Amino acid sequence: MVDLSTDWLGLRLRSPLVVGASPLTRTVEHAQRLADAGAGAVVLASVFEEQIVDEQLGLHRFIDSYVDTDAEARSFLPDIDVIPIGPAPTLRHLQALRAALDIPVVASLNGITPGGWTDLARQLAEAGADALELNLYEPPTALHATSAEIEARQIETVAAVVEAASGVPVTAKLSPFYAGLTAFATQIAAAGAAGLVLFNRFYQPDIDLDTLDVDRRIVPSTSAELPLRLHALAVLHGHVQLPLTATGGVHTGLDAAKAILCGAATVQLVSALLDDGPAALARISRELTRWLDTHHYRSSHDACGATALHSVADPTAWERLNYARILESWQPARTRR
Ligand SMILES: Cc1cc2nc3c(=O)[nH]c(=O)nc-3n(C[C@H](O)[C@H](O)[C@H](O)COP(=O)(O)O)c2cc1C
C-alpha cells in the first residue's frame, strides 16, 4: 500500500495533491467535494493588494467628500477602522471552509509591494488560515525598473507578509522569469518564506484580429507546460531548504509523479479540475498511486527528488551543455528511426 501523505510547511497532508488557487473553492460544497475526492489541502482564490488599497482609498474619498460639506463632519462620521471594508467576505469564507473541511485551508494573497495592505496576512492568519500563499505576480511592464529593484521590492514584500502572518507559514508563488532563480529563491527563503510554488502561469493575452483588441480569455493549461516546472524543481530541490510545490500543467497521475520525482512535496491542480471536476482529482490520485506502486516506491516522500539535479547519475542532463548535445543529435524526420 503506497503512503501518499507528505509534510509541507509544517503541516501533515494526507496527499500531495492540492487544489490550487482558483474559483474551485468558491463554495463550501464544492470544496467539500474536492476534499472528499482526496485533496490534501485547498488554496483559496487570491485577495489582491489592489483590492485592499482601492477599497481603503475609496472609503477615504467617501468620508472626505462629506468632510468638505460640513466642518463638523469628521466628528460624526464613523472611524475608518470600524467600517467592514476589504477582505471581510474572504475572511468569512475562510472561516466557513475551516469549519467544514478536515484538510488544511491555505489563503492566498497577490501583491508585490511591502505596504500597509500586508496587514491582510495578519487578518487571514487570525481567521484560521493554516498557511498563506503569496503570489508575486508581476508581468514585466514597468519600463524603467531594473531586475534588481523589482526583486528587492518583492523580497521586502515577502518579509512584510511573513512578519504580519506571525507564525503562520507563508509560501511564495513565483514566476518563471528570474534570470537568477536559484539565488532569488535563496533570498526568498532568507526573508522567512516557508515554501516555494513554481510557477505562476501568466495570463497570456492574445490578439483578436477582427476587433484589433486584446483577447482576455484564460486558456486552461495542458501537460505541455509541465517541463518548465520540472526543470526548476530539479534544480532547486536540495539547493533551497524549502518544500517545493508544482503548479502548472499537471493533468495526470504521471504528470504528478514527474513533479514529485523532480522534487515537489506537493502538486497543485487547477485546469484539470476546472475541466473535469472532482473526479479528475480521484483519477490523478489513483494514477499516481499506481505509478509509485509499480516502481516500488512505498511513499510519495520516498520518490521526492529522485530525479533532481543532485540525484541523477548524469546531472548535465539538466544543464546547458545538454541543450547543445540535443541540437547536435537532431535528425530530420526522414532519417529518424
Ligand atoms: C480561473 C482561474 C483562476 C485562478 N485564480 C488564481 C488566484 O486567484 N490566485 C492565484 O495565485 N492563481 C490563480 N490561478 C492560477 C492557478 O492557481 C494555477 O497556478 C495555474 O492555473 C496553473 O495550474 P494548472 O495548470 O493546474 O491550471 C487561477 C487559474 C485559473 C485557471
The ligand as an SDF file (V2000), in Angstrom:
LIG
                    3D

 31 33  0  0  0  0  0  0  0  0999 V2000
   -9.8560   30.5040  -13.4930 C   0  0  0  0  0  0  0  0  0  0  0  0
   -8.5430   30.5900  -12.7670 C   0  0  0  0  0  0  0  0  0  0  0  0
   -8.4420   31.3790  -11.6180 C   0  0  0  0  0  0  0  0  0  0  0  0
   -7.2190   31.4770  -10.9480 C   0  0  0  0  0  0  0  0  0  0  0  0
   -7.1290   32.2620   -9.8250 N   0  0  0  0  0  0  0  0  0  0  0  0
   -5.9410   32.3560   -9.1800 C   0  0  0  0  0  0  0  0  0  0  0  0
   -5.8250   33.1380   -7.9980 C   0  0  0  0  0  0  0  0  0  0  0  0
   -6.7890   33.7440   -7.5120 O   0  0  0  0  0  0  0  0  0  0  0  0
   -4.6020   33.2140   -7.4020 N   0  0  0  0  0  0  0  0  0  0  0  0
   -3.5090   32.5480   -7.8880 C   0  0  0  0  0  0  0  0  0  0  0  0
   -2.4270   32.6340   -7.3020 O   0  0  0  0  0  0  0  0  0  0  0  0
   -3.6040   31.7810   -9.0060 N   0  0  0  0  0  0  0  0  0  0  0  0
   -4.7710   31.6800   -9.6470 C   0  0  0  0  0  0  0  0  0  0  0  0
   -4.8690   30.9090  -10.7640 N   0  0  0  0  0  0  0  0  0  0  0  0
   -3.6690   30.1530  -11.2240 C   0  0  0  0  0  0  0  0  0  0  0  0
   -3.7030   28.7180  -10.6790 C   0  0  0  0  0  0  0  0  0  0  0  0
   -3.6290   28.6990   -9.2580 O   0  0  0  0  0  0  0  0  0  0  0  0
   -2.5500   27.8670  -11.2290 C   0  0  0  0  0  0  0  0  0  0  0  0
   -1.3140   28.3570  -10.7520 O   0  0  0  0  0  0  0  0  0  0  0  0
   -2.4930   27.8420  -12.7600 C   0  0  0  0  0  0  0  0  0  0  0  0
   -3.8040   27.6970  -13.3090 O   0  0  0  0  0  0  0  0  0  0  0  0
   -1.6170   26.7140  -13.2460 C   0  0  0  0  0  0  0  0  0  0  0  0
   -2.0870   25.4640  -12.7980 O   0  0  0  0  0  0  0  0  0  0  0  0
   -2.9440   24.4660  -13.7490 P   0  0  0  0  0  0  0  0  0  0  0  0
   -2.0950   24.1280  -14.9090 O   0  0  0  0  0  0  0  0  0  0  0  0
   -3.2310   23.2950  -12.8640 O   0  0  0  0  0  0  0  0  0  0  0  0
   -4.1690   25.2100  -14.1660 O   0  0  0  0  0  0  0  0  0  0  0  0
   -6.0770   30.7810  -11.4420 C   0  0  0  0  0  0  0  0  0  0  0  0
   -6.2030   29.9710  -12.5810 C   0  0  0  0  0  0  0  0  0  0  0  0
   -7.4090   29.8720  -13.2370 C   0  0  0  0  0  0  0  0  0  0  0  0
   -7.4950   28.9800  -14.4670 C   0  0  0  0  0  0  0  0  0  0  0  0
  1  2  1  0
  2  3  1  0
  2 30  2  0
  3  4  2  0
  4  5  1  0
  4 28  1  0
  5  6  2  0
  6  7  1  0
  6 13  1  0
  7  8  2  0
  7  9  1  0
  9 10  1  0
 10 11  2  0
 10 12  1  0
 12 13  2  0
 13 14  1  0
 14 15  1  0
 14 28  1  0
 15 16  1  0
 16 17  1  0
 16 18  1  0
 18 19  1  0
 18 20  1  0
 20 21  1  0
 20 22  1  0
 22 23  1  0
 23 24  1  0
 24 25  2  0
 24 26  1  0
 24 27  1  0
 28 29  2  0
 29 30  1  0
 30 31  1  0
M  END
$$$$
